[in-house]
């Protein structure tokens, strides 16, 4: 946990040191997105003192070597996951490995995202063309439009070279790694970061962790720790459901479990617990985690 004004790029290395000291481990692999990474961070991870394994997101547009050399590397992509037939299927994925200047890069591509971004850009360019006919002044404040324009003396034109350049990034992301994992394994491990992002989102929304009204670090940590325990339980539930071959929406799981309740009835000095009907997917959830449903009626 860090103060709110801490930059992401400065927090990775201290966490690495804390993991090594607290748990007495040396060999583990760091997976992080490009917001956590700098050239100095990579240099430190690869130093003789650390020799840490990593899978890191790369800055495609800002890094000249990646933009001009890695993305232009010849060779075919290998298919990791083919395109599914429904929106619930995992997103398609292709990968290509590049060895350059002693570093290993993995270019990842989502074919469906390639098409989506191309269509969106075509729509922007078509709209831009129409607006230019009415004069360029209305486009000055629109960043989405400006990046496709070339401004010259007395005129504004659509920059075809920029459009072509942007198309090279469609549906792609680049990873840098020093592991011996296959290109497919590297890409799939990196994609698991969405679970981390979902955890942070859930902490803030589903569990209502914020606002925090504590004044001391230890009570703040205790507050967040309780939220984290709830998240661990949810992740274990997700794991059990996945192992059982179920892919349920979380909202659906919550709704059906919330509807499953017990009511206590007292009559003639006896107390009976009556369970509501097991509807929807709640029965499958109980089965997946290995917990038996309580009887419909039982004496308390």
DRENDO-1510 file (C-alpha; in Angstrom, 1 decimal, always signed):
<recs>
REC; n; res; u; v; w
REC; 1; UNK; +0.0; +0.0; +0.0 .
REC; 2; UNK; +1.3; +3.4; -1.0 .
REC; 3; UNK; +0.2; +7.0; -0.5 .
REC; 4; UNK; -2.1; +8.3; -3.2 .
REC; 5; UNK; +0.6; +10.5; -4.9 .
REC; 6; UNK; +3.1; +7.6; -5.5 .
REC; 7; UNK; +4.0; +7.0; -9.2 .
REC; 8; UNK; +3.5; +3.4; -10.4 .
REC; 9; UNK; +7.0; +3.2; -11.9 .
REC; 10; UNK; +8.6; +3.9; -8.5 .
REC; 11; UNK; +6.7; +1.2; -6.6 .
REC; 12; UNK; +7.7; -2.0; -8.4 .
REC; 13; UNK; +11.3; -2.4; -7.2 .
REC; 14; UNK; +10.5; -1.8; -3.5 .
REC; 15; UNK; +7.8; -4.6; -3.8 .
REC; 16; UNK; +10.3; -6.9; -5.3 .
REC; 17; UNK; +12.7; -6.4; -2.4 .
REC; 18; UNK; +9.9; -6.8; +0.1 .
REC; 19; UNK; +8.8; -10.1; -1.4 .
REC; 20; UNK; +12.4; -11.4; -1.3 .
REC; 21; UNK; +12.9; -10.4; +2.3 .
REC; 22; UNK; +9.5; -11.3; +3.7 .
REC; 23; UNK; +9.1; -14.7; +2.1 .
REC; 24; UNK; +12.8; -15.7; +1.7 .
REC; 25; UNK; +12.3; -16.4; -2.0 .
REC; 26; UNK; +14.6; -15.4; -4.8 .
REC; 27; UNK; +13.1; -17.0; -7.9 .
REC; 28; UNK; +9.8; -15.6; -9.1 .
REC; 29; UNK; +8.5; -13.8; -12.2 .
REC; 30; UNK; +7.2; -10.3; -12.3 .
REC; 31; UNK; +4.3; -9.5; -14.7 .
REC; 32; UNK; +3.5; -5.8; -15.1 .
REC; 33; UNK; +2.0; -3.4; -17.6 .
REC; 34; UNK; +3.9; -0.6; -19.3 .
REC; 35; UNK; +2.9; +1.9; -16.7 .
REC; 36; UNK; +5.1; +0.2; -14.1 .
REC; 37; UNK; +8.2; +0.1; -16.3 .
REC; 38; UNK; +11.2; +2.3; -17.1 .
REC; 39; UNK; +14.6; +1.5; -18.7 .
REC; 40; UNK; +16.1; +1.9; -15.3 .
REC; 41; UNK; +13.7; -0.7; -13.8 .
REC; 42; UNK; +14.6; -3.2; -16.4 .
REC; 43; UNK; +18.3; -2.6; -15.9 .
REC; 44; UNK; +17.9; -3.2; -12.2 .
REC; 45; UNK; +15.9; -6.4; -12.7 .
REC; 46; UNK; +18.6; -7.8; -15.0 .
REC; 47; UNK; +21.5; -6.8; -12.7 .
REC; 48; UNK; +23.7; -9.4; -11.2 .
REC; 49; UNK; +22.3; -8.6; -7.8 .
REC; 50; UNK; +18.7; -9.4; -8.9 .
REC; 51; UNK; +18.6; -11.5; -12.1 .
REC; 52; UNK; +14.8; -11.4; -11.9 .
REC; 53; UNK; +12.5; -13.0; -14.4 .
REC; 54; UNK; +9.9; -10.7; -15.9 .
REC; 55; UNK; +7.1; -10.3; -18.4 .
REC; 56; UNK; +6.6; -6.6; -19.0 .
REC; 57; UNK; +4.4; -4.6; -21.3 .
REC; 58; UNK; +6.3; -2.4; -23.7 .
REC; 59; UNK; +5.6; +1.2; -24.9 .
REC; 60; UNK; +4.9; +0.6; -28.6 .
REC; 61; UNK; +4.5; +4.2; -29.7 .
REC; 62; UNK; +7.0; +5.9; -27.5 .
REC; 63; UNK; +9.9; +3.4; -27.9 .
REC; 64; UNK; +11.5; +4.0; -31.3 .
REC; 65; UNK; +13.1; +0.5; -31.4 .
REC; 66; UNK; +9.8; -1.2; -30.8 .
REC; 67; UNK; +7.9; +1.1; -33.1 .
REC; 68; UNK; +10.3; +0.9; -36.1 .
REC; 69; UNK; +12.1; -2.5; -35.7 .
REC; 70; UNK; +10.1; -4.9; -33.5 .
REC; 71; UNK; +6.7; -4.3; -35.1 .
REC; 72; UNK; +8.3; -4.5; -38.6 .
REC; 73; UNK; +10.0; -7.8; -37.9 .
REC; 74; UNK; +9.3; -10.4; -40.6 .
REC; 75; UNK; +7.7; -13.7; -39.9 .
REC; 76; UNK; +4.4; -15.3; -39.4 .
REC; 77; UNK; +2.2; -15.2; -36.3 .
REC; 78; UNK; +1.4; -18.4; -34.4 .
REC; 79; UNK; -2.2; -18.9; -33.4 .
REC; 80; UNK; -2.7; -19.4; -29.7 .
REC; 81; UNK; -6.5; -19.1; -29.5 .
REC; 82; UNK; -8.8; -19.0; -32.5 .
REC; 83; UNK; -11.8; -16.7; -32.8 .
REC; 84; UNK; -14.8; -17.9; -30.8 .
REC; 85; UNK; -18.4; -18.1; -31.9 .
REC; 86; UNK; -19.9; -16.1; -29.1 .
REC; 87; UNK; -18.9; -13.0; -26.9 .
REC; 88; UNK; -18.4; -15.3; -23.9 .
REC; 89; UNK; -15.5; -17.2; -25.7 .
REC; 90; UNK; -12.0; -16.1; -24.8 .
REC; 91; UNK; -10.6; -13.4; -27.2 .
REC; 92; UNK; -8.5; -14.7; -30.1 .
REC; 93; UNK; -4.8; -14.4; -29.8 .
REC; 94; UNK; -1.8; -14.7; -32.2 .
REC; 95; UNK; +1.9; -14.3; -31.2 .
REC; 96; UNK; +5.2; -13.7; -32.9 .
REC; 97; UNK; +8.6; -13.8; -31.2 .
REC; 98; UNK; +11.4; -11.2; -32.0 .
REC; 99; UNK; +15.0; -11.4; -30.8 .
REC; 100; UNK; +16.7; -8.0; -31.1 .
REC; 101; UNK; +19.8; -6.5; -29.5 .
REC; 102; UNK; +20.0; -9.3; -26.9 .
REC; 103; UNK; +16.3; -8.8; -25.8 .
REC; 104; UNK; +13.3; -11.0; -26.4 .
REC; 105; UNK; +10.0; -9.5; -27.5 .
REC; 106; UNK; +6.6; -11.1; -28.1 .
REC; 107; UNK; +4.2; -9.3; -30.5 .
REC; 108; UNK; +0.7; -10.2; -29.6 .
REC; 109; UNK; -2.3; -9.6; -31.8 .
REC; 110; UNK; -6.1; -9.9; -31.4 .
REC; 111; UNK; -7.6; -10.3; -34.9 .
REC; 112; UNK; -11.1; -9.2; -33.9 .
REC; 113; UNK; -9.6; -6.1; -32.3 .
REC; 114; UNK; -7.6; -5.4; -35.5 .
REC; 115; UNK; -10.9; -5.2; -37.4 .
REC; 116; UNK; -12.7; -3.2; -34.7 .
REC; 117; UNK; -10.0; -0.5; -34.6 .
REC; 118; UNK; -9.7; -0.3; -38.4 .
REC; 119; UNK; -13.5; +0.2; -38.7 .
REC; 120; UNK; -13.4; +2.9; -36.0 .
REC; 121; UNK; -10.6; +4.7; -37.7 .
REC; 122; UNK; -12.3; +4.5; -41.1 .
REC; 123; UNK; -15.4; +6.1; -39.5 .
REC; 124; UNK; -13.3; +8.9; -38.0 .
REC; 125; UNK; -11.6; +9.6; -41.3 .
REC; 126; UNK; -14.9; +9.6; -43.2 .
REC; 127; UNK; -16.3; +12.1; -40.7 .
REC; 128; UNK; -13.1; +14.1; -40.8 .
REC; 129; UNK; -13.4; +14.3; -44.6 .
REC; 130; UNK; -16.9; +15.7; -44.3 .
REC; 131; UNK; -16.0; +18.3; -41.7 .
REC; 132; UNK; -13.0; +19.5; -43.7 .
REC; 133; UNK; -15.4; +20.5; -46.5 .
REC; 134; UNK; -17.0; +22.9; -44.1 .
REC; 135; UNK; -13.7; +24.3; -42.9 .
REC; 136; UNK; -10.9; +23.2; -40.5 .
REC; 137; UNK; -11.7; +25.5; -37.6 .
REC; 138; UNK; -14.2; +23.0; -36.0 .
REC; 139; UNK; -11.5; +20.4; -35.8 .
REC; 140; UNK; -8.9; +22.3; -33.8 .
REC; 141; UNK; -9.9; +21.1; -30.3 .
REC; 142; UNK; -10.6; +17.4; -31.2 .
REC; 143; UNK; -7.5; +15.3; -30.5 .
REC; 144; UNK; -9.1; +12.2; -32.1 .
REC; 145; UNK; -9.2; +14.2; -35.4 .
REC; 146; UNK; -6.0; +16.2; -35.1 .
REC; 147; UNK; -3.7; +13.2; -35.1 .
REC; 148; UNK; -4.9; +12.4; -38.7 .
REC; 149; UNK; -4.3; +15.9; -40.0 .
REC; 150; UNK; -1.4; +17.5; -41.8 .
REC; 151; UNK; -1.3; +21.3; -41.4 .
REC; 152; UNK; +0.5; +23.3; -44.1 .
REC; 153; UNK; +0.5; +26.9; -45.0 .
REC; 154; UNK; -3.0; +28.0; -45.8 .
REC; 155; UNK; -4.4; +24.5; -45.8 .
REC; 156; UNK; -5.3; +21.4; -43.8 .
REC; 157; UNK; -5.2; +17.9; -45.3 .
REC; 158; UNK; -5.8; +14.3; -44.1 .
REC; 159; UNK; -2.4; +12.7; -43.4 .
REC; 160; UNK; -2.5; +9.4; -45.2 .
REC; 161; UNK; +1.0; +8.5; -43.9 .
REC; 162; UNK; -0.3; +8.9; -40.3 .
REC; 163; UNK; -3.3; +6.8; -41.0 .
REC; 164; UNK; -1.1; +4.0; -42.4 .
REC; 165; UNK; +1.2; +4.3; -39.4 .
REC; 166; UNK; -1.6; +4.1; -36.9 .
REC; 167; UNK; -2.9; +0.9; -38.6 .
REC; 168; UNK; +0.3; -0.9; -37.6 .
REC; 169; UNK; -0.8; -0.7; -34.0 .
REC; 170; UNK; -4.3; -2.1; -34.5 .
REC; 171; UNK; -5.1; -4.9; -32.1 .
REC; 172; UNK; -1.4; -5.3; -31.0 .
REC; 173; UNK; +0.6; -5.1; -27.9 .
REC; 174; UNK; +4.3; -5.9; -27.3 .
REC; 175; UNK; +5.8; -7.7; -24.4 .
REC; 176; UNK; +9.5; -7.9; -23.3 .
REC; 177; UNK; +10.6; -10.9; -21.3 .
REC; 178; UNK; +13.7; -12.7; -20.2 .
REC; 179; UNK; +11.9; -15.9; -19.3 .
REC; 180; UNK; +12.3; -19.2; -21.2 .
REC; 181; UNK; +8.5; -19.6; -21.5 .
REC; 182; UNK; +7.1; -20.1; -25.0 .
REC; 183; UNK; +5.7; -17.0; -26.7 .
REC; 184; UNK; +2.2; -18.3; -26.2 .
REC; 185; UNK; +2.8; -18.9; -22.4 .
REC; 186; UNK; +4.2; -15.4; -22.1 .
REC; 187; UNK; +1.2; -13.8; -23.8 .
REC; 188; UNK; -1.3; -15.8; -21.7 .
REC; 189; UNK; +0.4; -15.0; -18.4 .
REC; 190; UNK; +0.4; -11.3; -19.3 .
REC; 191; UNK; -3.3; -11.4; -20.2 .
REC; 192; UNK; -4.0; -12.7; -16.7 .
REC; 193; UNK; -3.3; -9.1; -15.5 .
REC; 194; UNK; -7.0; -8.4; -16.2 .
REC; 195; UNK; -7.7; -10.4; -13.1 .
REC; 196; UNK; -5.6; -7.9; -11.1 .
REC; 197; UNK; -7.4; -5.0; -12.6 .
REC; 198; UNK; -10.7; -6.6; -11.8 .
REC; 199; UNK; -9.6; -7.1; -8.2 .
REC; 200; UNK; -8.8; -3.4; -7.8 .
REC; 201; UNK; -12.1; -2.5; -9.4 .
REC; 202; UNK; -14.0; -4.9; -7.2 .
REC; 203; UNK; -12.3; -3.5; -4.1 .
REC; 204; UNK; -13.5; +0.0; -4.9 .
REC; 205; UNK; -17.0; -1.0; -6.1 .
REC; 206; UNK; -18.4; -4.4; -5.0 .
REC; 207; UNK; -16.8; -4.4; -1.6 .
REC; 208; UNK; -17.2; -0.6; -1.0 .
REC; 209; UNK; -13.6; -0.4; +0.4 .
REC; 210; UNK; -13.6; +3.3; -0.1 .
REC; 211; UNK; -14.1; +5.8; +1.4 .
REC; 212; UNK; -11.7; +4.8; +4.3 .
REC; 213; UNK; -12.3; +6.9; +7.5 .
REC; 214; UNK; -9.4; +5.6; +9.5 .
REC; 215; UNK; -6.6; +7.9; +10.6 .
REC; 216; UNK; -3.7; +5.4; +11.3 .
REC; 217; UNK; -1.8; +3.2; +8.9 .
REC; 218; UNK; -2.5; +0.0; +10.9 .
REC; 219; UNK; -6.2; +0.5; +10.9 .
REC; 220; UNK; -6.2; +1.4; +7.1 .
REC; 221; UNK; -4.2; -1.8; +6.5 .
REC; 222; UNK; -6.7; -3.8; +8.6 .
REC; 223; UNK; -9.6; -2.3; +6.6 .
REC; 224; UNK; -8.1; -3.2; +3.3 .
REC; 225; UNK; -6.9; -6.6; +4.5 .
REC; 226; UNK; -10.6; -7.6; +5.3 .
REC; 227; UNK; -11.5; -6.6; +1.7 .
REC; 228; UNK; -8.6; -8.6; +0.4 .
REC; 229; UNK; -9.8; -11.7; +2.2 .
REC; 230; UNK; -13.2; -11.3; +0.6 .
REC; 231; UNK; -11.5; -11.1; -2.8 .
REC; 232; UNK; -9.5; -14.2; -2.1 .
REC; 233; UNK; -12.7; -16.1; -1.4 .
REC; 234; UNK; -14.1; -14.8; -4.7 .
REC; 235; UNK; -11.1; -15.9; -6.6 .
REC; 236; UNK; -11.2; -19.3; -5.1 .
REC; 237; UNK; -14.9; -19.5; -6.1 .
REC; 238; UNK; -13.9; -18.5; -9.7 .
REC; 239; UNK; -11.3; -21.2; -9.7 .
REC; 240; UNK; -13.7; -23.9; -8.5 .
REC; 241; UNK; -16.3; -22.9; -11.1 .
REC; 242; UNK; -13.7; -22.9; -13.9 .
REC; 243; UNK; -12.4; -26.4; -12.8 .
REC; 244; UNK; -16.0; -27.6; -13.0 .
REC; 245; UNK; -16.3; -26.3; -16.5 .
REC; 246; UNK; -18.7; -23.4; -15.7 .
REC; 247; UNK; -18.5; -19.9; -17.0 .
REC; 248; UNK; -21.1; -17.8; -15.2 .
REC; 249; UNK; -21.4; -14.1; -15.0 .
REC; 250; UNK; -20.5; -12.8; -11.5 .
REC; 251; UNK; -23.8; -10.8; -11.4 .
REC; 252; UNK; -25.7; -14.0; -12.1 .
REC; 253; UNK; -23.8; -15.9; -9.3 .
REC; 254; UNK; -24.6; -13.2; -6.8 .
REC; 255; UNK; -28.2; -12.9; -7.8 .
REC; 256; UNK; -29.0; -16.6; -7.5 .
REC; 257; UNK; -27.0; -17.1; -4.3 .
REC; 258; UNK; -28.7; -14.1; -2.7 .
REC; 259; UNK; -32.1; -15.5; -3.5 .
REC; 260; UNK; -31.2; -18.7; -1.6 .
REC; 261; UNK; -32.2; -18.0; +2.0 .
REC; 262; UNK; -33.5; -19.8; +5.1 .
REC; 263; UNK; -36.5; -18.7; +7.2 .
REC; 264; UNK; -37.1; -19.8; +10.8 .
REC; 265; UNK; -40.6; -20.8; +11.8 .
REC; 266; UNK; -41.6; -21.3; +15.4 .
REC; 267; UNK; -44.7; -23.3; +16.2 .
REC; 268; UNK; -45.8; -25.3; +19.3 .
REC; 269; UNK; -42.5; -24.8; +21.0 .
REC; 270; UNK; -40.5; -26.0; +18.0 .
REC; 271; UNK; -38.3; -24.1; +15.6 .
REC; 272; UNK; -38.0; -25.2; +12.0 .
REC; 273; UNK; -35.5; -23.8; +9.4 .
REC; 274; UNK; -37.1; -23.7; +5.9 .
REC; 275; UNK; -34.8; -23.2; +2.9 .
REC; 276; UNK; -36.1; -21.4; -0.1 .
REC; 277; UNK; -36.1; -23.1; -3.5 .
REC; 278; UNK; -32.7; -23.6; -5.2 .
REC; 279; UNK; -33.1; -21.6; -8.4 .
REC; 280; UNK; -30.9; -20.7; -11.3 .
REC; 281; UNK; -27.2; -21.7; -11.1 .
REC; 282; UNK; -26.9; -21.7; -7.3 .
REC; 283; UNK; -27.0; -25.5; -7.1 .
REC; 284; UNK; -24.1; -25.8; -9.6 .
REC; 285; UNK; -22.2; -23.3; -7.6 .
REC; 286; UNK; -22.6; -25.3; -4.4 .
REC; 287; UNK; -21.6; -28.5; -6.3 .
REC; 288; UNK; -18.5; -26.8; -7.7 .
REC; 289; UNK; -17.1; -25.8; -4.3 .
REC; 290; UNK; -18.0; -29.2; -2.7 .
REC; 291; UNK; -20.6; -27.9; -0.3 .
REC; 292; UNK; -23.8; -29.7; +0.3 .
REC; 293; UNK; -27.0; -27.7; +0.2 .
REC; 294; UNK; -28.9; -27.7; +3.6 .
REC; 295; UNK; -32.1; -29.8; +3.7 .
REC; 296; UNK; -35.3; -28.0; +2.7 .
REC; 297; UNK; -36.7; -28.3; +6.2 .
REC; 298; UNK; -34.7; -29.0; +9.4 .
REC; 299; UNK; -35.4; -28.7; +13.0 .
REC; 300; UNK; -33.3; -26.0; +14.8 .
</recs>
